[in-house]
């Protein structure tokens, strides 16, 4: 009976230990993206954003730098620089982080994160076609993080035929 309070304490500690990391990551991406507002050159912002995203990806599940660069280019071109707010931007950055940490999660949750980013972009004033393009790039980034889908399972007879050939 004494173990129940300890389990509850451990659960609460585990949940609170995860939140600051995500908050810090969202804050980091938000601050880099807010630099788009009024920027005369996007190149240094894009480089910083690529570095931030690469650093936030889980080790062993990092997307390639060219894929991240392609996503960042589409994102920074599509974002309206004049009316960015931290609250609206946080929805986008949270979805990006969810995609970066989507290895081992279900496809439904992954797609929900991408759709959430797309809807948040539209609410920020990004045109529907640009939001779709950015979401497609985010999906590509997520596919690299997640790895290949499960291989099709061959029927037993086909598997036996393959084994006999060897």
C-alpha positions in Angstrom: 0.0 0.0 0.0 2.9 2.3 0.6 4.0 1.9 -3.0 0.9 3.7 -4.4 2.0 7.2 -3.3 5.5 6.6 -4.6 4.1 5.4 -8.0 2.0 8.6 -8.2 4.9 10.7 -7.2 7.0 9.1 -9.9 4.3 9.5 -12.5 3.9 13.3 -11.7 7.7 13.7 -11.7 7.9 12.0 -15.1 5.2 14.2 -16.6 6.6 17.4 -15.4 10.1 16.4 -16.5 8.9 16.2 -20.1 7.1 19.5 -20.3 10.0 22.0 -19.9 11.9 20.3 -22.7 9.0 20.7 -25.1 8.4 24.2 -23.9 12.0 25.1 -24.4 12.0 23.6 -27.8 8.8 25.5 -28.8 10.3 28.7 -27.4 13.6 28.1 -29.4 11.8 27.5 -32.7 9.4 30.4 -32.0 12.2 32.9 -31.4 14.0 31.8 -34.6 10.8 32.1 -36.6 9.8 35.4 -35.1 13.1 36.8 -36.5 11.4 36.4 -40.0 9.3 39.5 -38.9 10.9 42.5 -40.6 14.0 40.6 -41.7 15.9 42.0 -44.7 17.6 38.7 -45.4 16.2 35.2 -44.7 19.4 33.3 -45.2 20.8 33.5 -41.7 17.3 32.8 -40.2 17.0 29.8 -42.4 20.4 28.5 -41.4 19.6 28.9 -37.7 16.2 27.2 -38.2 17.8 24.3 -40.0 20.3 24.0 -37.1 17.5 24.2 -34.5 15.5 21.5 -36.2 18.4 19.2 -36.6 19.3 19.7 -32.9 15.7 18.9 -31.8 15.5 15.7 -33.7 16.0 12.5 -31.7 19.4 10.9 -32.0 19.2 8.0 -34.4 16.1 9.4 -36.0 17.4 12.6 -37.6 16.2 13.7 -41.0 18.7 14.6 -43.7 19.9 18.2 -43.8 18.7 18.7 -47.4 15.1 17.6 -46.4 15.2 20.0 -43.4 16.5 22.8 -45.6 13.7 22.2 -48.2 11.1 22.3 -45.4 12.6 25.4 -43.8 12.8 27.2 -47.2 9.1 26.5 -47.9 8.1 27.5 -44.4 10.0 30.8 -44.3 8.8 31.8 -47.8 5.2 30.9 -46.9 5.0 32.6 -43.5 3.6 36.1 -43.6 6.2 38.2 -41.9 4.0 41.0 -40.8 1.4 39.4 -38.6 3.2 36.6 -36.7 2.1 36.0 -33.1 3.7 33.7 -30.6 0.5 32.0 -29.7 -0.4 31.1 -33.3 3.2 30.2 -34.1 3.4 27.9 -31.1 0.8 25.6 -32.7 3.0 25.3 -35.8 6.2 24.7 -33.8 4.6 22.2 -31.5 3.5 20.2 -34.6 7.0 20.4 -36.0 8.4 19.0 -32.8 5.8 16.3 -32.7 6.8 15.2 -36.2 10.5 15.3 -35.2 9.7 13.0 -32.3 7.3 10.7 -34.3 9.6 7.7 -34.7 7.7 4.8 -33.2 4.3 6.5 -33.0 1.3 5.5 -35.0 0.5 6.9 -38.4 -2.7 8.5 -37.2 -0.9 10.6 -34.6 1.8 11.5 -37.2 -0.8 12.6 -39.7 -2.7 14.6 -37.1 0.5 16.5 -36.3 1.0 17.3 -39.9 -2.6 18.3 -40.4 -2.4 20.5 -37.2 0.6 22.3 -38.6 -1.3 22.9 -41.9 -4.4 24.2 -40.2 -2.2 26.5 -38.0 -0.4 27.8 -41.0 -3.7 28.7 -42.7 -4.8 30.5 -39.5 -1.6 32.5 -39.7 -2.6 33.7 -43.1 -0.6 31.3 -45.3 -2.5 30.5 -48.5 -4.0 27.1 -48.8 -1.7 25.9 -51.6 1.4 27.2 -49.7 0.2 25.5 -46.5 -0.3 22.2 -48.4 3.2 22.5 -49.8 4.7 23.2 -46.4 2.7 20.2 -45.0 4.0 18.0 -47.8 7.6 19.0 -46.9 6.9 18.3 -43.2 5.5 14.9 -44.2 8.6 14.1 -46.1 10.7 15.2 -43.1 8.6 13.0 -40.8 8.9 10.1 -43.2 12.7 10.3 -42.8 12.4 10.5 -39.0 10.0 7.5 -38.9 11.8 5.3 -41.4 10.2 3.0 -43.9 6.7 1.7 -43.3 6.3 -1.9 -42.2 7.2 -4.2 -44.9 4.4 -6.2 -46.5 4.1 -9.6 -45.0 4.4 -12.2 -47.7 2.0 -15.1 -47.7 3.5 -18.2 -46.3 3.6 -20.0 -49.7 5.5 -17.1 -51.4 8.0 -17.1 -48.5 8.6 -20.8 -48.9 9.2 -20.3 -52.6 11.8 -17.7 -51.9 13.5 -19.8 -49.3 13.7 -22.8 -51.6 15.4 -20.7 -54.3 18.3 -19.9 -52.0 
